[in-house]
Amino acid sequence: MSSGATGEQVESVIEKVHSFGLRTHPIYGVQKTVIGIIGDEKTRVVENMQGLPGVESIIPILQPYKFAGREAHPDPTVIDVGGVKIGGVDVAVIAGPCAVESEEQLMEIAPSVKKSGARVLRGGAYKPRTSPYSFQGLGEEALKLLARARDETGLPVITEVTDPRNVELVSTYADILQVGARNMQNFVLLTEVGKSGHPVMLKRGPSATVKDLLLAAEYMIIEGNSDVILCERGITTFETNTRNTLDLSAVPVIKQLSHLPVVVDPSHSTGRSFLVEPMSLAAVAAGADGIMVEVHPDPDSALCDGPQALTLQQFDSMMVKLRAIASIIGRGA
């Protein structure tokens, strides 16, 4: 639509599109509104839309990801979660335990990471594990503890949802829903998360291309949820010195192709705590909008992924360096 298009003109075009049996996905920008059209036989719609009041131009989207890409949405998306902006000038740091183990553990971590500079608290309630005999999380009890930690610290909470049947329950407690790497192409789950309207972080699967990741995001966006954060967390390669191979080149690639914010998870990608700090600093230098780090008071006794967790002191030390790197490239943290 043209920059001077009125609200009535926008609604008129949307109604016209709907009259052809097609769906619309309006994107309301600062300068102008873009109306995405979803469905078959769009060519005949184009023929009828040209010349309508308020219509500036009609552009076919050539990329397979219609709404996650910059063709339809050239400006970067900034997602506001409880006052924390992800995708803006500042680098948003997300920190907390891999899994919520107890009230004592979480209530020690939450105020500490906030004091060090974390803006969002992470913690797993449902933990999909390779072995069925491994610790699977505390479920709703953990969700309640996360909500309490948010009340006491003011930190928004992110936690993973693994089952479409639990989307409503997890949404009751969490500020951001996380779709894990194993579920990146669980299309039923993606659809339900999209319908929830909750901000969501989508992790790249271990064997997924950037194109695969953006198409997975598309599943949620077409359900009306544009608050999608993409997360690079390492891919499977032949290397054995790290848990996965952290693809930092994906950060600028995704930011060129997509308007969605990009977060890097150096904990899951490397699997080794001594690599978390250098990879976090490198991620910020590469242009990441945030990092997600696992922190535990005593990693040696952690019930989940202890070898990749930072201690509270290590996280505090890393944040000093991270702020320095962010400052060099004109960002805060």
Phi and psi in degrees as a GROMACS rama.xvg file:
@    title "Ramachandran Plot"
@    xaxis  label "Phi"
@    yaxis  label "Psi"
@TYPE xy
-70.7051  159.655  SER-2
-63.5581  -24.2494  SER-3
-97.3198  9.22421  GLY-4
-63.877  137.024  ALA-5
-84.5133  164.557  THR-6
-60.1174  -36.5116  GLY-7
-65.7785  -37.9367  GLU-8
-67.2986  -40.0095  GLN-9
-61.5508  -47.8244  VAL-10
-63.5816  -35.2265  GLU-11
-64.5897  -41.4224  SER-12
-66.6579  -42.0752  VAL-13
-60.1324  -44.5702  ILE-14
-62.6004  -37.876  GLU-15
-64.2063  -43.5594  LYS-16
-61.7721  -44.5042  VAL-17
-61.5049  -30.3517  HIS-18
-66.3394  -18.7087  SER-19
-91.0253  4.90249  PHE-20
80.0084  18.5321  GLY-21
-105.889  161.346  LEU-22
-99.4888  155.714  ARG-23
-122.605  153.148  THR-24
-134.986  86.5147  HIS-25
-73.0675  139.219  PRO-26
-118.231  110.684  ILE-27
-92.7909  102.517  TYR-28
-94.2916  176.566  GLY-29
-68.5414  -43.5664  VAL-30
-88.651  -38.1874  GLN-31
-157.831  168.854  LYS-32
-106.406  136.903  THR-33
-112.191  132.033  VAL-34
-108.52  109.139  ILE-35
-80.4848  141.07  GLY-36
-114.835  127.29  ILE-37
-117.254  129.716  ILE-38
139.725  176.163  GLY-39
-85.6331  167.561  ASP-40
55.7549  43.4348  GLU-41
-72.7464  -19.5744  LYS-42
-59.8607  -42.2687  THR-43
-68.0128  -26.1054  ARG-44
-69.7203  -42.0991  VAL-45
-56.2711  -43.2394  VAL-46
-61.7751  -29.76  GLU-47
-92.2745  -17.9532  ASN-48
-86.6219  -31.506  MET-49
-59.4865  128.567  GLN-50
94.6648  -6.98009  GLY-51
-68.4284  147.772  LEU-52
-55.7996  128.809  PRO-53
93.2714  -14.5603  GLY-54
-82.2318  121.531  VAL-55
-90.7111  -47.7151  GLU-56
-160.183  160.905  SER-57
-122.356  120.233  ILE-58
-121.516  121.843  ILE-59
-73.187  135.15  PRO-60
-89.7902  116.37  ILE-61
-84.2491  -28.3556  LEU-62
-69.9691  149.158  GLN-63
-67.4851  -25.6028  PRO-64
-93.8596  104.568  TYR-65
-76.1226  -36.9226  LYS-66
-113.334  -15.1418  PHE-67
-81.5699  -17.1021  ALA-68
-88.8773  168.784  GLY-69
-80.9748  -10.9035  ARG-70
-61.6515  -42.6178  GLU-71
-88.633  -20.8845  ALA-72
-142.424  81.0579  HIS-73
-68.111  -26.7137  PRO-74
-86.5743  143.404  ASP-75
-60.5044  141.166  PRO-76
-86.8332  132.705  THR-77
-113.855  123.174  VAL-78
-104.603  124.709  ILE-79
-99.2003  116.93  ASP-80
-120.531  101.62  VAL-81
57.0021  36.4539  GLY-82
90.1547  -9.88778  GLY-83
-92.5473  122.251  VAL-84
-96.7237  124.192  LYS-85
-111.66  117.092  ILE-86
109.76  -0.663645  GLY-87
-92.3786  -152.03  GLY-88
-69.1461  -41.5228  VAL-89
-81.7131  148.476  ASP-90
-84.6835  121.106  VAL-91
-87.76  119.654  ALA-92
-99.2842  126.184  VAL-93
-110.45  126.848  ILE-94
-145.077  153.432  ALA-95
154.977  -176.692  GLY-96
-76.113  153.236  PRO-97
-57.0129  -46.1748  CYS-98
-133.105  141.041  ALA-99
-73.3665  118.096  VAL-100
-102.024  -32.8881  GLU-101
-165.212  166.405  SER-102
-63.2075  -42.6957  GLU-103
-62.1764  -44.2948  GLU-104
-61.0304  -49.7748  GLN-105
-67.9959  -39.2387  LEU-106
-74.3214  -14.175  MET-107
-83.0306  -38.5848  GLU-108
-74.2802  -47.669  ILE-109
-56.0029  -54.6654  ALA-110
-66.1525  -28.9308  PRO-111
-69.0894  -47.8701  SER-112
-68.6517  -31.4998  VAL-113
-63.5166  -44.6744  LYS-114
-60.849  -33.8574  LYS-115
-77.8396  -16.4635  SER-116
124.093  3.04289  GLY-117
-65.3436  144.352  ALA-118
-107.328  -18.1716  ARG-119
-137.663  141.467  VAL-120
-99.1302  127.459  LEU-121
-105.671  155.12  ARG-122
-178.963  131.819  GLY-123
-86.4383  132.416  GLY-124
-103.689  -39.9192  ALA-125
-116.868  117.498  TYR-126
-113.64  101.446  LYS-127
-71.5837  120.784  PRO-128
-119.611  155.318  ARG-129
-62.269  -40.8654  THR-130
-98.4152  133.802  SER-131
-68.9855  -10.9962  PRO-132
-94.2691  -5.52956  TYR-133
-77.8235  162.363  SER-134
-57.6283  125.301  PHE-135
-104.408  4.94001  GLN-136
98.6267  163.895  GLY-137
-93.0887  -1.1878  LEU-138
66.1625  -136.066  GLY-139
-63.0537  -29.9395  GLU-140
-58.8295  -41.5171  GLU-141
-66.3945  -38.0862  ALA-142
-60.7147  -41.0446  LEU-143
-65.4117  -38.3299  LYS-144
-67.1808  -38.7589  LEU-145
-63.3321  -41.3443  LEU-146
-64.2762  -37.542  ALA-147
-66.8225  -41.234  ARG-148
-62.5311  -37.2315  ALA-149
-64.3678  -42.5854  ARG-150
-62.3195  -35.5844  ASP-151
-83.8709  -27.9728  GLU-152
-109.679  -21.7151  THR-153
83.2458  1.32449  GLY-154
-79.454  127.259  LEU-155
-59.8781  156.157  PRO-156
-117.616  136.645  VAL-157
-121.208  136.049  ILE-158
-150.827  155.823  THR-159
-82.3331  141.374  GLU-160
-112.457  129.264  VAL-161
-113.11  -13.6369  THR-162
-131.673  129.16  ASP-163
-53.9698  -30.1463  PRO-164
-71.902  -15.7347  ARG-165
-102.294  2.31088  ASN-166
-59.7436  -44.9691  VAL-167
-64.8254  -41.7051  GLU-168
-63.8372  -50.5381  LEU-169
-63.8717  -36.482  VAL-170
-62.4993  -26.4269  SER-171
-64.9101  -31.3909  THR-172
-105.228  -35.5779  TYR-173
-93.3194  151.637  ALA-174
-90.799  -30.8162  ASP-175
-130.788  130.237  ILE-176
-90.0021  137.49  LEU-177
-109.678  129.105  GLN-178
-103.545  115.447  VAL-179
-73.0661  168.081  GLY-180
-58.2322  -38.461  ALA-181
-65.868  -23.4852  ARG-182
-106.363  12.2971  ASN-183
-57.7548  -32.7861  MET-184
-112.603  27.3641  GLN-185
-84.4558  87.9725  ASN-186
-68.1842  -27.4129  PHE-187
-66.2851  -44.0958  VAL-188
-64.5829  -43.3198  LEU-189
-59.6776  -41.1208  LEU-190
-64.3829  -43.3199  THR-191
-67.6839  -38.9526  GLU-192
-64.7791  -38.6181  VAL-193
-61.8313  -39.6395  GLY-194
-69.8653  -22.8001  LYS-195
-67.5233  -26.5172  SER-196
76.1912  0.69498  GLY-197
-80.0217  143.622  HIS-198
-54.8016  143.666  PRO-199
-139.28  142.166  VAL-200
-106.149  124.217  MET-201
-107.768  118.145  LEU-202
-88.8282  140.743  LYS-203
-70.4365  132.883  ARG-204
-68.5184  156.186  GLY-205
-63.0776  -22.7749  PRO-206
-118.67  17.4731  SER-207
-92.6988  141.929  ALA-208
-82.4685  168.993  THR-209
-60.7787  -38.9308  VAL-210
-60.1686  -43.5223  LYS-211
-58.8905  -42.9409  ASP-212
-62.4255  -45.6653  LEU-213
-67.3507  -35.6005  LEU-214
-68.7126  -34.3206  LEU-215
-64.9667  -40.5323  ALA-216
-61.6516  -34.1451  ALA-217
-59.1548  -34.9726  GLU-218
-57.8698  -37.4692  TYR-219
-81.2544  -37.9698  MET-220
-64.8022  -40.9425  ILE-221
-70.2829  -12.3351  ILE-222
-87.5606  3.06754  GLU-223
103.01  2.97594  GLY-224
-106.399  102.497  ASN-225
-93.477  -4.12488  SER-226
-86.3802  68.9556  ASP-227
-112.495  129.358  VAL-228
-109.826  131.542  ILE-229
-96.1776  143.025  LEU-230
-129.333  122.677  CYS-231
-88.7992  121.643  GLU-232
-133.903  24.0776  ARG-233
95.4602  146.226  GLY-234
-123.996  162.128  ILE-235
-79.236  125.578  THR-236
-135.533  -168.044  THR-237
-80.6714  -10.6941  PHE-238
-69.7853  138.413  GLU-239
-115.226  -4.40328  THR-240
-77.9154  -15.8946  ASN-241
-127.385  159.806  THR-242
-61.5554  -45.8591  ARG-243
-136.91  179.67  ASN-244
-105.856  116.262  THR-245
-72.9286  117.093  LEU-246
-94.0349  80.1888  ASP-247
-68.1838  -23.9448  LEU-248
-64.7145  -20.4588  SER-249
-65.0363  -26.7908  ALA-250
-61.6535  -58.8136  VAL-251
-66.5042  -29.1075  PRO-252
-64.3162  -48.757  VAL-253
-62.7082  -41.1414  ILE-254
-68.4449  -24.1979  LYS-255
-76.6302  -39.0886  GLN-256
-83.7483  -29.8649  LEU-257
-128.529  154.101  SER-258
-90.8345  -4.99539  HIS-259
-77.719  147.524  LEU-260
-64.318  150.725  PRO-261
-123.475  127.099  VAL-262
-116.238  147.957  VAL-263
-115.2  137.037  VAL-264
-110.319  93.727  ASP-265
-76.2562  -15.3188  PRO-266
-72.645  -55.6155  SER-267
-70.6969  -29.7923  HIS-268
-71.3856  -39.7065  SER-269
-95.0003  -35.5136  THR-270
72.9718  6.54532  GLY-271
-136.397  125.335  ARG-272
-61.8272  -33.2739  SER-273
-69.6903  -14.5449  PHE-274
-92.2317  -13.1376  LEU-275
-64.3829  -45.6672  VAL-276
-63.63  -53.2883  GLU-277
-61.1228  -35.4682  PRO-278
-73.3961  -30.9821  MET-279
-65.2663  -45.281  SER-280
-64.8024  -40.3225  LEU-281
-65.464  -37.0404  ALA-282
-63.1864  -42.352  ALA-283
-63.9302  -44.009  VAL-284
-62.1455  -31.3909  ALA-285
-78.2706  -9.06933  ALA-286
107.101  11.6317  GLY-287
-61.5818  144.377  ALA-288
-84.5236  -9.02548  ASP-289
-173.495  166.352  GLY-290
-131.487  153.492  ILE-291
-124.547  118.074  MET-292
-123.745  140.019  VAL-293
-89.6465  132.796  GLU-294
-131.713  138.369  VAL-295
-147.275  140.332  HIS-296
-61.9499  -32.914  PRO-297
-142.57  82.2026  ASP-298
-53.998  -31.2122  PRO-299
-64.3532  -23.9109  ASP-300
-105.96  6.87635  SER-301
-63.8261  142.364  ALA-302
-80.0104  -10.7099  LEU-303
-151.004  122.561  CYS-304
55.4389  40.8182  ASP-305
-59.5657  -39.2755  GLY-306
-61.4887  -18.2148  PRO-307
-106.041  2.57794  GLN-308
-89.5003  142.958  ALA-309
-87.0413  150.66  LEU-310
-75.569  168.211  THR-311
-60.2563  -39.0029  LEU-312
-69.118  -40.7487  GLN-313
-64.8774  -38.4166  GLN-314
-65.127  -42.6333  PHE-315
-61.4288  -42.672  ASP-316
-65.2626  -40.7197  SER-317
-63.6975  -37.4457  MET-318
-63.6074  -32.2047  MET-319
-62.023  -45.516  VAL-320
-70.6854  -37.0055  LYS-321
-63.5515  -41.862  LEU-322
-62.7317  -35.918  ARG-323
-65.6865  -43.0675  ALA-324
-64.2015  -44.3442  ILE-325
-59.9137  -40.6525  ALA-326
-62.8977  -37.9538  SER-327
-61.0956  -35.7396  ILE-328
-98.9753  16.6205  ILE-329
79.5498  26.9817  GLY-330
-125.886  163.751  ARG-331
-109.319  174.208  GLY-332
